[in-house]
C-alpha cells in the first residue's frame, strides 16, 4: 500500500472530502491531491499534519509509507 492510498482510505473512512482534509491539515488542496495520487512524496511535516487532521495517534505507519523512519521526530 502506498502513502497516498492509505491517506485516501483514512479520509474516506471519516467521510471527509479532500478539500475538508486540506483545510484541517493546513495543506493546500492541490498538494493534498498530488499526495493522495502518489504524484509526489510529502515532507515529514506534511505527513504529520495529515496524521493530526485524520486523528491518527500512531503515525509510525504513515511515516513508514511515506519513506521516513518513524522513530525520528
Secondary structure, DSSP 8 states (H G I E B T S, - for coil): --HHHHHHHHHHHTT--HHHHHHHHT--HHHHHHHHTTSS---HHHHHHHHHHTT-S--HHHHHHTT--TT--
